[in-house]
Amino acid sequence: MNNRVADVARLREELARNPKDRVAWHNLAAALGDLGHASAAEDAARHALALGIKAPETHLVLARALQSQRRLDDAERAYDAAILLRPAYVDAQRDLAQLVWMRTGEAPAAMRRLDQAIRAAPRQAALHLVRSLVLEFAGDRAAALAAAEAGLARAGSDGALLQQAARLAAETGDTARALAHAQRSVDLAPDVFAARSTFCEVLLACGRVDQAAPLATALCAAQPLNQYALALQATVWRLQGDMRYTQWYDYGALVSAQTLDVPPGFTRLDVFLDELTAELDSLHSFRSHPLQQSVRGGSQLHLQRAELERPLIGALLRVLIATVHAYLAQVGAGTDPVRSRNTGKAIFTGAWSVRLRSGGFHTDHVHPHGWLSSACYIALPPAIGEGAGTGADERDETRQRAGWLRLGRPSFATVPALRADHHVKPQPGQLVLFPAYMWHGVEPFTSEVPRLSVAFDVIPG
């Protein structure tokens, strides 16, 4: 991020000397977009276009800036302009497909331009991957797997497509097929983290824990801060009955659920939450969830600079970081992946809001590039589960814990199957903090009232 700040300063100096340098205007737009300055990024991109730049990349930068400002019709037109210049432009095709999907919840509409591009360029593996992702996140795993395998048939062996096919085959219970795809992927790129981690997942889905164990250890050694590698290692330990699992997944010590302090300027927390709810509701503009995220049956709002500068959201974040610092003081030092990096300070790396509608949930996941993850509850349905289940029947447990945060259940199948081993019942105004390597998801719920939350990741400061 500091590099992008330096880039902006350098590019502004260049443009002061040569204001007609259209490439510099494009580069400035890209840097400003990366920093979350959407309006300024739009202005810079339009300068580049006005000066005659023909690059589809400039239209993509413009489209992303417009989307960040929630000018969605304009954003679609800018994505279309990029695709008109380069029909097989994968980044533009993916972003446009996602935007249309989030606006409509209709997979055929999301794939219209994409399917045209695939017909024109059938050997472009990345286009087939985007198509598979749209179908997967629209809820049709069988069609998603067929799309990935069709891409492999047309484009030949491609690591990302093989990994996608392996995961989807494992999810549908076809472990032999999954293993074949995963093996091809790791044979193609034996040192690539994604190929090796997918192979590890599939081995666990096949019940081959002893084969997966050294691979999980090697992934942690190769990328010791990667929270997904840590999650795979913890899953292996749990399946092996290794006590190191309970040290890393020490829910009593490492999971905190605290009621927020009342922000300055307010006398009661509920009044602040009501105002914040109205603010966030006004910003949620999508019907459906994004691609490659955990949300299902709801919308996700990325909180960028413009949102973070709003008084209510800014007040929330100041309370949140103070609560994080109190958590760090409480957990102290140690040898686990949280305590070993604890400096007592934390830096936000991203924040977002999720509004789940009736039937909505989060799939189980971790945050690979985080350190601490979170869930802060802003507004909740009245019918949150009471947690009275016996624990003998997972379906009964899910009903009794409707809308709760669950922890410990992996994102992929294992043999034997692993259930969540910890739950937290949400409360309005509550912040839950936990290590980013902990598997977490949300149980589905039924209510006409949405479930509104804010979440963020931090790294050591």
C-alpha positions, -999 to 999 in steps of 0.1 A, spaced: 0 0 0 28 24 8 43 16 -26 10 27 -42 11 60 -23 46 66 -36 34 57 -71 7 83 -69 31 110 -58 56 101 -86 29 100 -113 15 134 -103 50 148 -107 53 133 -141 19 147 -152 28 181 -139 57 180 -164 37 164 -192 -1 166 -187 -8 149 -220 9 116 -210 -20 93 -214 -1 62 -201 8 81 -169 -29 91 -165 -38 54 -168 -12 44 -143 -24 71 -119 -60 58 -122 -49 23 -114 -28 34 -84 -57 56 -71 -81 27 -75 -59 4 -55 -59 29 -27 -97 31 -27 -99 67 -42 -126 58 -66 -137 92 -77 -101 104 -83 -94 71 -102 -124 77 -124 -112 112 -132 -77 100 -141 -91 72 -163 -113 96 -181 -83 118 -187 -64 89 -203 -94 80 -225 -99 116 -236 -62 117 -246 -69 88 -269 -56 57 -250 -69 25 -266 -61 0 -238 -90 -21 -225 -72 -20 -192 -82 17 -189 -118 9 -193 -115 -18 -167 -99 6 -142 -128 30 -150 -154 3 -146 -141 -7 -112 -140 30 -100 -176 34 -111 -187 2 -94 -170 14 -62 -192 45 -64 -222 23 -69 -229 37 -104 -237 3 -116 -252 10 -150 -222 31 -159 -199 4 -146 -215 -23 -168 -210 0 -199 -173 5 -190 -168 -33 -186 -185 -38 -220 -162 -13 -235 -132 -32 -222 -146 -65 -236 -154 -49 -270 -117 -41 -273 -105 -75 -261 -133 -102 -259 -111 -127 -241 -100 -102 -214 -105 -125 -185 -104 -98 -157 -131 -78 -174 -152 -109 -181 -149 -120 -145 -157 -86 -130 -187 -81 -154 -201 -116 -148 -198 -110 -110 -215 -76 -112 -244 -89 -133 -248 -119 -110 -248 -97 -79 -273 -74 -94 -297 -100 -108 -290 -134 -91 -294 -149 -126 -265 -170 -139 -275 -170 -176 -275 -132 -176 -241 -132 -158 -226 -155 -184 -240 -139 -216 -209 -120 -227 -187 -148 -212 -203 -175 -233 -198 -153 -265 -161 -150 -256 -158 -188 -250 -174 -196 -284 -148 -172 -300 -119 -184 -280 -126 -220 -267 -90 -227 -258 -88 -199 -232 -88 -219 -200 -93 -189 -177 -127 -181 -194 -139 -216 -186 -128 -211 -150 -149 -180 -147 -179 -198 -162 -174 -227 -137 -172 -202 -108 -204 -184 -118 -223 -218 -119 -207 -229 -86 -217 -197 -68 -252 -199 -83 -255 -232 -65 -252 -257 -94 -221 -277 -85 -228 -304 -112 -229 -278 -139 -199 -261 -125 -179 -293 -126 -191 -300 -161 -179 -265 -172 -145 -270 -156 -141 -304 -173 -153 -290 -206 -126 -263 -203 -100 -290 -197 -112 -309 -227 -109 -278 -249 -79 -259 -235 -58 -288 -222 -43 -292 -188 -45 -260 -168 -37 -258 -131 -65 -236 -119 -91 -256 -139 -78 -288 -125 -80 -275 -90 -115 -263 -95 -125 -296 -110 -109 -315 -81 -127 -295 -54 -160 -298 -71 -157 -335 -77 -148 -339 -40 -178 -319 -30 -201 -341 -50 -186 -372 -34 -167 -385 -64 -133 -388 -46 -117 -409 -73 -124 -383 -99 -112 -355 -75 -80 -374 -68 -73 -378 -105 -77 -340 -112 -57 -331 -81 -29 -354 -90 -27 -339 -125 -26 -304 -110 3 -312 -87 21 -331 -114 18 -300 -136 30 -275 -110 45 -294 -80 57 -262 -62 25 -242 -66 8 -237 -33 -28 -239 -47 -20 -272 -64 -5 -287 -33 -32 -274 -9 -59 -288 -32 -42 -321 -33 -40 -321 5 -78 -313 7 -86 -342 -16 -64 -366 3 -84 -358 34 -116 -362 15 -104 -397 6 -95 -405 42 -58 -406 34 -47 -386 65 -13 -402 67 -5 -390 31 -20 -356 37 0 -350 70 35 -344 55 20 -323 28 2 -300 53 35 -297 73 54 -288 41 28 -262 32 32 -245 66 70 -246 62 68 -230 28 43 -203 38 43 -201 76 20 -170 77 -6 -184 53 -37 -191 74 -50 -217 50 -19 -237 54 -23 -235 92 -60 -245 88 -50 -276 69 -24 -285 95 -49 -281 123 -74 -303 104 -48 -331 100 -40 -329 137 -77 -331 146 -82 -361 125 -51 -377 140 -62 -369 176 -31 -348 181 -34 -325 211 -17 -297 191 -51 -291 175 -66 -281 208 -37 -257 214 -43 -239 181 -81 -242 184 -82 -231 220 -117 -216 219 -116 -205 256 -84 -185 252 -84 -174 216 -121 -166 208 -135 -135 224 -171 -122 223 -173 -87 237 -200 -60 237 -188 -28 221 -183 4 240 -207 31 232 -190 54 206 -185 91 216 -215 112 209 -240 85 218 -255 77 251 -268 42 243 -254 15 221 -288 5 207 -293 40 193 -259 40 176 -267 5 161 -301 17 148 -285 46 130 -256 24 117 -281 -1 104 -299 25 84 -266 37 70 -254 3 60 -288 -7 45 -286 23 23 -252 12 9 -261 -25 2 -271 -23 -34 -268 -59 -46 -293 -87 -47 -269 -117 -45 -235 -126 -31 -201 -122 -48 -181 -149 -64 -154 -168 -44 -166 -155 -11 -183 -174 18 -217 -155 17 -248 -173 4 -282 -158 2 -273 -122 8 -251 -93 -2 -216 -82 7 -204 -46 8 -167 -38 6 -160 -9 29 -136 13 9 -122 47 17 -154 66 9 -174 43 32 -148 44 60 -149 82 60 -186 83 68 -190 94 104 -210 64 117 -188 38 100 -157 56 111 -169 57 147 -176 20 146 -141 12 133 -125 33 161 -144 13 187 -135 -19 169 -97 -13 169 -98 -4 206 -115 -37 213 -89 -55 192 -61 -40 212 -78 -50 244 -80 -86 231 -43 -86 222 -34 -74 257 -55 -102 272 -42 -131 250 -5 -121 256 25 -139 242 30 -175 233 41 -200 207 8 -205 187 3 -186 154 -16 -158 172 4 -152 203 38 -156 185 31 -126 163 14 -105 190 29 -70 191 0 -55 210 -10 -35 180 -30 -43 149 -36 -28 114 -68 -32 94 -63 -49 61 -99 -49 49 -134 -44 62 -168 -54 47 -205 -56 57 -227 -86 50 -265 -86 49 -280 -121 49 -317 -126 40 -339 -155 51 -322 -188 43 -288 -171 41 -256 -185 56 -218 -185 53 -199 -215 40 -170 -226 62 -137 -208 53 -106 -191 66 -89 -159 57 -55 -169 41 -38 -135 44 -52 -124 78 -41 -129 114 -72 -121 133 -107 -123 119 -140 -110 132 -178 -107 132 -195 -77 146 -233 -79 148 -252 -47 139 -288 -59 135 -302 -95 140 -334 -113 133 -356 -118 164 -356 -156 158 -320 -165 164 -317 -201 176 -318 -208 213 -291 -235 213 -312 -262 230 -302 -290 207 -289 -323 222 -259 -324 198 -269 -359 187 -284 -348 154 -265 -323 133 -297 -311 116 -314 -305 149 -283 -287 161 -284 -265 130 -320 -255 136 -314 -248 173 -284 -226 164 -300 -208 134 -279 -177 126 -251 -186 149 -214 -184 142 -199 -218 140 -162 -227 142 -141 -258 135 -158 -274 105 -136 -276 75 -146 -262 41 -142 -296 25 -153 -331 32 -131 -353 54 -132 -390 64 -143 -393 91 -165 -362 88 -157 -333 111 -185 -312 126 -182 -277 141 -169 -280 176 -177 -245 189 -206 -220 183 -212 -184 193 -247 -170 196 -247 -135 181 -259 -105 201 -265 -70 187 -234 -48 194 -212 -78 200 -177 -82 184 -164 -118 181 -126 -121 175 -108 -153 165 -77 -165 147 -79 -161 109 -69 -198 105 -100 -210 124 -126 -226 101 -158 -205 105 -192 -202 89 -228 -192 98 -257 -215 103 -287 -207 80 -317 -190 95 -353 -182 85 -367 -147 91 -381 -118 72 -356 -96 91 -321 -95 76 -290 -104 96 -266 -75 93 -229 -76 103 -196 -60 98 -163 -80 96 -127 -72 91 -92 -87 92 -61 -73 110 -24 -81 109 2 -73 135 10 -36 137 
